[in-house]
Protein backbone atom coordinates (compact mmCIF):
# COMPACT_ATOMS: atom_id res chain seq x y z
CA UNK A 1 0.00 0.00 0.00
CA UNK A 2 2.87 2.35 0.64
CA UNK A 3 5.64 3.10 -1.78
CA UNK A 4 9.11 2.15 -0.67
CA UNK A 5 10.29 4.43 2.16
CA UNK A 6 6.91 6.18 2.37
CA UNK A 7 4.90 6.73 5.51
CA UNK A 8 1.28 5.68 5.85
CA UNK A 9 -1.04 7.88 7.89
CA UNK A 10 -2.72 5.52 10.34
CA UNK A 11 -6.45 5.71 11.13
CA UNK A 12 -5.88 6.62 14.76
CA UNK A 13 -4.23 9.45 16.65
CA UNK A 14 -1.34 9.31 19.02
CA UNK A 15 -0.88 11.17 22.28
CA UNK A 16 -2.36 14.66 22.27
CA UNK A 17 -4.25 13.90 19.05
CA UNK A 18 -1.11 13.91 16.93
CA UNK A 19 -1.12 11.82 13.74
CA UNK A 20 0.51 8.38 13.72
CA UNK A 21 2.44 7.04 10.77
CA UNK A 22 3.62 3.60 9.74
CA UNK A 23 6.88 3.09 7.91
CA UNK A 24 6.50 -0.25 6.20
CA UNK A 25 7.06 -1.66 2.75
CA UNK A 26 4.93 -4.73 3.50
CA UNK A 27 1.20 -4.23 2.98
CA UNK A 28 0.65 -7.62 4.57
CA UNK A 29 2.35 -6.70 7.83
CA UNK A 30 0.40 -6.97 11.06
CA UNK A 31 0.20 -3.19 11.50
CA UNK A 32 -0.88 -2.60 7.88
CA UNK A 33 -3.63 -5.20 8.17
CA UNK A 34 -4.73 -3.73 11.51
CA UNK A 35 -4.91 -0.26 9.96
CA UNK A 36 -6.89 -1.63 6.98
CA UNK A 37 -9.36 -3.32 9.34
CA UNK A 38 -9.80 -0.21 11.46
CA UNK A 39 -10.36 1.92 8.35
CA UNK A 40 -13.03 -0.53 7.19
CA UNK A 41 -14.79 -0.31 10.56
CA UNK A 42 -14.58 3.51 10.53
CA UNK A 43 -16.05 3.71 7.02
CA UNK A 44 -18.81 1.26 7.94
CA UNK A 45 -19.65 3.28 11.04
CA UNK A 46 -19.81 6.46 8.95
CA UNK A 47 -22.21 4.79 6.50
CA UNK A 48 -24.47 3.63 9.35
CA UNK A 49 -24.45 7.11 10.91
CA UNK A 50 -25.32 8.68 7.56
CA UNK A 51 -28.34 6.40 7.27
CA UNK A 52 -29.32 7.28 10.85
CA UNK A 53 -28.93 10.98 10.03
CA UNK A 54 -31.31 10.70 7.06
CA UNK A 55 -33.88 8.98 9.26
CA UNK A 56 -33.51 11.48 12.09
CA UNK A 57 -33.77 14.47 9.77
CA UNK A 58 -36.96 13.02 8.28
CA UNK A 59 -38.46 12.65 11.79
CA UNK A 60 -40.31 15.89 12.57
CA UNK A 61 -40.54 14.81 16.23
CA UNK A 62 -36.80 14.24 16.72
CA UNK A 63 -35.67 15.73 20.02
CA UNK A 64 -33.00 18.42 20.13
CA UNK A 65 -30.80 16.22 22.35
CA UNK A 66 -31.07 13.40 19.80
CA UNK A 67 -29.96 15.82 17.06
CA UNK A 68 -27.02 17.05 19.15
CA UNK A 69 -25.88 13.49 19.88
CA UNK A 70 -26.14 12.59 16.20
CA UNK A 71 -24.19 15.72 15.20
CA UNK A 72 -21.42 14.80 17.65
CA UNK A 73 -21.23 11.23 16.32
CA UNK A 74 -21.26 12.45 12.71
CA UNK A 75 -18.45 14.89 13.49
CA UNK A 76 -16.28 12.08 14.84
CA UNK A 77 -17.10 9.85 11.86
CA UNK A 78 -16.31 12.67 9.43
CA UNK A 79 -12.96 13.18 11.13
CA UNK A 80 -12.19 9.47 10.72
CA UNK A 81 -13.29 9.42 7.07
CA UNK A 82 -11.19 12.50 6.28
CA UNK A 83 -8.15 10.82 7.84
CA UNK A 84 -8.73 7.71 5.69
CA UNK A 85 -9.22 9.84 2.57
CA UNK A 86 -6.10 11.88 3.31
CA UNK A 87 -4.05 8.74 3.81
CA UNK A 88 -5.31 7.07 0.65
CA UNK A 89 -5.04 10.25 -1.42
CA UNK A 90 -1.40 10.58 -0.39
CA UNK A 91 -0.76 6.94 -1.19
CA UNK A 92 -2.33 7.30 -4.64
CA UNK A 93 -0.21 10.34 -5.37
CA UNK A 94 2.96 8.64 -4.18
CA UNK A 95 2.32 5.40 -6.07
CA UNK A 96 1.48 7.00 -9.45
CA UNK A 97 4.11 6.09 -12.01
CA UNK A 98 6.23 8.97 -13.22
CA UNK A 99 6.55 9.51 -16.99
Secondary structure by P-SEA (a helix, b strand, c coil): ccccccccccccccccbbbbbbbccccccaaaaaaaaaaaaaaaaaaaaaaaaaaaaacccccaaaaaaaaaaaaaaaaaaaaaaaaaaaaaaaacccc
